[in-house]
Amino acid sequence: MKTNKRLLLNLIITLTIPCIAHAETQSVSTELEKVIVAAPESLPNSKADLSQDDINAMQSRTSDTATLLKGLPGVSLYSSGGLSSLPVIRGLADDRLRIKVDGMDLISACSNHMNPPLSYISTDRVNELKVYPGISPVSVGGDSIGGTILADSKKPEFSNSPDQLLTNGEVGAFYRSNGDARGTNLSASMATQSFSLKYNGSTAKANNYDAGGNFKPAGNTAIDRAPLSADEVGSTAYKTRNNAIDLGLKLAEHHLLQFRFAHQDIPEQGWPNQRMDMANNRSNQVNLAYNGDFDWGILDASIYREKTHHKMQFGEDKQFFYAMMGNAPGMPMETEGDNRGLSLKAEIMSNERDLYRIGAMMQRYRLDDYWEPSGSGMMFPNTFISINNGERDRYGVFAEWEANWNAQWMTLAGIRYETVKMNAGDVHGYNGNGMYQSDADAFNDSDRSKRDNNLDLTLLAKFTRSAMETYEFGYARKTRSPNLYERYAWSKAGMPMRLINLTGDGNGYVGNVNLDPEIAHTFSLTADWHDAEQKDWGITVTPYISYVDDFIDAERCSSGGMMSLCNADNLTRTNGFVYLQYQNISAKLYGVDVSIGKQLYQSNHLGAVRGEAVINYVRGKNRDNGDNLYNIMPLNSKFSLQHTKGSWQNTIEWELVSAKNNINEERNEQQTSGYGLVHLRTGYQWNNIRIDFGIENAFDKLYSEPLGGAYTGQGTTLSENGVPWGVTVPGMGRSFYTGINYQF
Ligand SMILES: [Cu+2]
């Protein structure tokens, strides 16, 4: 009783001080947990973590934060722009995952999802990445069916004595030969015993990369604005600048207030699998978080706001070729996103056995998507309104109970309830011509105010049979409501449809106001065998299956109006781009993740050698018609040999990926061939200096990543046949990379 009263009091105090707020800043709470509560490792144990050291070693070879997750069991990537890959967990990607950056639920504000959550935190700023595949606890979930990714920047550090001013920082630079990629990063911080100030900045830029082997897509070289050189992959260049300021205030011992401001400016990012490029992306984020430790447990509160202004246009490798468009010089598209959130979470240790987590969240999201007129033809004289004042608001509450019954059994049970409210205003096309007007009229007459009531459940148990054997198993029911484009993209004219594309397949999409939320029922089991010290060897095997009701997929459309490409021919085409409408279907995903590690050799003289392997298998099926789901990673594996001697590390890595033959016929998905890549890496840490060097794709193989989508990187990409159908986006050829980092 006493505990509950104190909790209530603290909640009231927190709520009445509007400035004090919360992020589910996992890293901070974990730290405090370790200091004060000394709680046992929480469920699920099978989550994957990347520490600062892991991330440091990878920074010089990638500027794309999502790619840091590559190689973790169950994780793959939809490749897209050079900074904006979309992580996939066991076949489920994008909005199907809950991705939090410093506790903020960020949302992609673009009809091509060019600015996904992880693109907002640069690789040098991210300090910790946690992946909860599949059955994530309700306390880190919500409005997602595939799992959770938490990306956190470094928590503030304070000095230990009143007369000491703590100052430190880091400066670094990298260079990668393929695409001439280069960048720098700098951080500097100063702190007293109770106040900390930190600045963090980074830049990265790259030209188009070259594919391995020999790449030259036929059919569109004559209309290149600037002819590409041999093997050059169009629309893969990028340029980014990130700045962040973090303030930390220790209110008392174990009571921390953090204020973070981050500004991102991407003046250019090409898209090899979309018909437009990112011409500019500016975002500002403010985030105020409180984290406190009490004798009953932990309290987190946060309030945040993120505003994005996103612009698309044709980059250097794309162009407009339409004389019929009235010599339009290009096609400006703008998107503005405004995202505000509030969350509260308490973790209560009631006794040795029981730990409770309760929480609430609110999110208010607004999106405007509009395309200004261009030229004097079809895109004239009005602004095309794609999404008018789109609203997507979430209100959620959850309760979770974790119990340590004895040395062998641990359980976790959670329930989460969310209401998602959506709406969008009236729209119109560039003009009153038949093809825009009838679709706009139908949309404007429809009932677009939607309210989804979503219930999530998680049940997990862990059985430790011996020091060498643990089993973790569970069930989750997870729900995701449609996003604004899936519900409200309205035009069935060919060109606007080709600009609504969240997957990079080159096809055209139209929304569906009658979509229902998707509900996944997931079962999984993780068996973990290892030596008693967990140092020598380990094998982890996780089979899983997920039945998804009302999975938001797409079906070809046939009943478009005048000039629409939703026609009879669209229904039967097997070798061209197609036009689809989002639809609920029944789906099933299943597979297994395996990871194996073994110490192979050890001597004082030569150091240690460890072998590791990760093998992923996943299948995705449409239960209604037997088709395969789109963009499902074929069987893939990564084998590595790691040599460590003192602070010197050498790695040889084999990446083996099978051919993708299980393709989605509805989208005319393209097959990809199997391939094997070899990467070589070495890293050395010498006092405060870290130097990395390596070769990616050492044998310069030509390959296409299975989830890289359709190549639309060069030519008159906006017209349906301005790009040849059937070309996949080639991956990067051989690249030498080097990076240096100095901590002071
Ligand atoms: Cu975009």
Boltz pocket constraint, residues with backbone or C-beta under 6 A from the ligand:
constraints:
  - pocket:
      binder: B
      contacts: [[A, 109], [A, 110], [A, 111], [A, 112], [A, 113], [A, 114], [A, 277], [A, 278], [A, 310], [A, 311], [A, 312]]
      max_distance: 6.0
